[in-house]
Amino acid sequence: MESSEQTFSYKQEMWRHLADYKLSALGVKKNGIWRKNRREYAHILPSVVQRLNILEPYRDEFWTYLERAHIKLHSDFHHLSSSQAMCFNLFFPFVAEEEHLQLLTRIFTTDGVIEDTGFEAVLDATEGTNFDFCFKTGESRTLFEVKLTESDFGKAKPDESHITKFETIYSPALNGKFASGFFTCDVFLNHYQLMRNVWNLGVGTGDTLVCVVPKANSCLAKEIEFLKNCLSEPYRQRVSVHYLEDVAATVKKIIPDDADRLKEHFRQFRHKYLLDDGRSGTVGGEA
């Protein structure tokens, strides 16, 4: 079976799973509308109840936090398959409970003490990339790109605007980050989101990039393989891939015995985002 067919199957299966979840776990019978085509889908929440896309144990705290942080929600946030919502559900409990924040360094095997965190973080205001989440340890930042049912990491049209941006912003600082033959405009725009994420890893910093993706979403495997091949040797040590199934299993193992709310949150997280079909193994790896 071709990768695209496998991914289509994963997406459709996840949508069916989330449609069942909407009814059984959230008690929502009405379907939501995809703004792009104005059609109803069973895995989409009505916009008026989009707050339910955050898991119940930290739901109220999250929405209070969101108001203070002035974070812009994606237009498809009310989709239960929203990767932004999944990112919030994955990281916010550690942000909300300071005593558990340092567990993130064990989950993602980083050194140091976490001093600061942020969602939708922008490192370079002129360039404009948003990282789904980041945390800072000392002078280094760990930057996260999170995907769920997406079929790729995002391309850019080869229009005048993007070509000009490549020539004036990206191209002058590509050498040293990518292997020979990979820093052309065509390649960069065809793998736009991944390559601009790597571009943001500044020379002389300890910043690292972590991609969190489902192992079951086989369509993303092609771009993960591209990521392994396109990086220069020094930058291969600064980029890693963590599979969602593996992350969820690690979190389950390291949650303290007395952290009942955290345990319940990630029980709900696994129920919502992992498919129990034998494909969701705990396979991890680095790019």
N, C-alpha and C positions, 0 to 999 in steps of 0.2 A: 504494500500500500504506500502511495506517495505521501510525503510529509504534509502537503496541503490538505489531503483527504483526512489524515490522522488529526490534524488540527481542527478541521471543520467538525469532525466527530467530537473532539474534546469540547469545543465551544458549544455545540448543540447540547451535549450531555450536561455541561455545566449550567447552561440556561435552563434545562429541564429540572436539574437539581435545585437551582435557585428559585424556580417557579414553585416547586413543592415546598421549599423553605419559607417562601413568602406566605403561603397559606398555613402550613403546619406550625411554624415557629413564631411568626409575626401576626397571624390571624387576619391578614389582609387579603380580601377576595378580589377587590377591584384591580385591574391592570393599569400600569402606567403607560405613558406615551413617549416614544422616541421622537425627540424634537426634529430630527433630520428629515423624517418622512411622515410624521404625524400619525403613525400607526401604533396601535396598542400591542404590548408584549407582556407575557405572563411573568417574565423575570424582572420587570421594571416596576418600581413603586410609583404610585401617584405622587406628584411633586409635593402635595400638601403633607405627606407623611414621610418625606425623605430623611427626617431625623432618625427613623428606625433603621437606616443603613449602618448606624453605629450600634455595636453590640450593647445590650442592656446594662452590664455591670458598670461601665464608665460613660454611659450615654449622656447623662445630665452634665457631668463635669466637662465632657468634650465640647458640648455646644456653648457652655459658658466660656471655655478656653478659646473657642473659635471666634467669638465676638471680640474678645480682647486682642487676639493675635491678628485680626483683620486678614485672614487667609481667604482667598477667593476659591470658591468651589467650582469644579468643572461643570460644564453644562449638562453632562450625563451623570452627575453625582447620584441621582435618584435611581440609576440602574444598580441592581444588586451585584452586577458584575463590575462595577466601577473599581478600577485599580487604585484610585485616590482614596475611596472609602476603605478598601482593604489595607492600604498603607496606614491610615489613621488607626484602624482596628489593631494592626500589628504593633505599632510603636507607641500610641498614646498612653496605654496603661503604665508603661515605664516612665513616661514623662509626668504622668499624674501622681505617681507614688515614688517620691524621691528615693526612698529606701531600697527600691528595686531597680533604679536607673542603671546601676553599674552592671547588672546582669547582661546588658547589651554587649559589653566587651567580651563576655564569655560566649555569647551566641555567635558573634561575628569575629571572634579570635583577634581582637585588637588590644594593643597595649595602652596603659595609662588610665587616668581617671577622667570620666566624662564631666566636663565643666559646663557645657551649654548644648542645647538642642534646638532644632527648628524644622518646620514643615515648609514645603514650597520655597526652599532657600535659593537665593540668587547670589552668586559669588561676584559676578561682573555685570554691573548694571547696564553697561554699553552693549555687551554681548547678549545678555538676557536669558540664559538657560536657567530653568527652574529645576532644582533637585527635589525629589519627592520628600526626602527627609535627610537630615544630617546631624551628626553630633561632633563636638570638638573635644579633643584630649590634648592638653598643652597647646602647642602651636600647629597641630595637625587636625585635619577634618576628615571624617569618614562620610562619604556622600552616597546616597542610595537612589537607585532607579528600580521601580517596582512595577511588575506586569502581572496580569491575570489571564484574561481571555484574548488579549491582543494577538494579532497574527504577525506583527513585527514590532520593531522598536521605533519606527517612525522615519519616513523619508521626507525630502523637501523637493519641491518643483524646481527644475532648472531654469527658473525665470530670472529676469534682470536683477530683481531685488536680492535673491539668494546668491547669485553669481557675484554680485558686487560685494555682498557681505563676506563671501568666501575669500575674495581677493584682498579686501581691506582689513578684515579682522582675523580670520582663521589662518589663511595661508602664511602670513609672516611668522606664526608661532607653531607650525606643525612639525618642523624638523626636530628629530630626537624623540618624538612621541610615537610615530608610526614607522613600520618597516618600509623599506624602499619599494616604491611602486603603488603605495596606498594613499599618498597625499595629493591626489589629483582632485579637481573639482567634481568630476563625475562620480568618483568613488565616495567622496565626502557627502555629497547631497543624497546619494542612494542609501547611505547609512547615517543619515544626518543626526539623529538623536544620540546614537551610540558614540559617534566620533566627536560631536561637540561636547558630550560629557567628558570624554578623555581629554579634550582640548583644555578643559577647565582645571585639570590637574597641573598646577603650576610647577615650573622648573624650580628646583631647590626647596620645595615644600615636602612635607610628609603626607600630603593629602592622598586618600585612596578612594576608589570607586567600587561599590558593591551593587551588583545586579541581583535582585530577588525575583525569581520566576518559577512557575510550576514545572516540575519535571514532566508532568502529564501533557503539557502544552508543547507538543513536538515541533510545531511550526517555528518556535523560537530557537530551536537547536541550530538551524542554519546560520542565524546571526551570531549566536554564541560561538560557533565554529569560526565565523569571520573574525570575531573579536580576538580569538586566540591567535589567528594568523596575522592580523593587521598591526598588532602592537610591536613596538621595539622591545628589545630584551629588558631594559630597565623598567619599562612601563608594564610589562607582564606581571611584575611583582606588586604593582599598585592597583591592579584590577582583578576582582574575583567574582565568581558566580555562586550564589547560594540558592539551592532549590527550596521552594516553599515547604514542601513536604518534610524536608530535612530540618528546616528552621523550626517548624511546628513541633517536631519530635524532640528537638533539643530543648525548646522552651518547656515542654512538658516535664522533662527530666530534671531541670535545674530550678524550677519554681520551689521556693521554700515551703516546708510542710504547713506552716501557719498562715500562708498567704492565700486564704480561701477565695477572696474576690478575684485575685489574679488567676487562680486555678479555674474558677468558673468561667471567666472571660475567655480563656484559651480553650476550654472545652467547647464553648459556643463557637469560637473561631474555627476550630477543626471541623465542627459540624457544618458550618456555613461554607467554608472554602475548599475542603478536601473531598474528593470523590472516593467513595468506598467501593472501588471496582477492581482492586488488585493492582492498579497501575500506579497508585500514589505511594511509591516506595520512599525510603529515606536516603536518597542518593545525593551526595554533595560533591563539590569539586571547585577547582579554580580555573579561571581562564588563563 
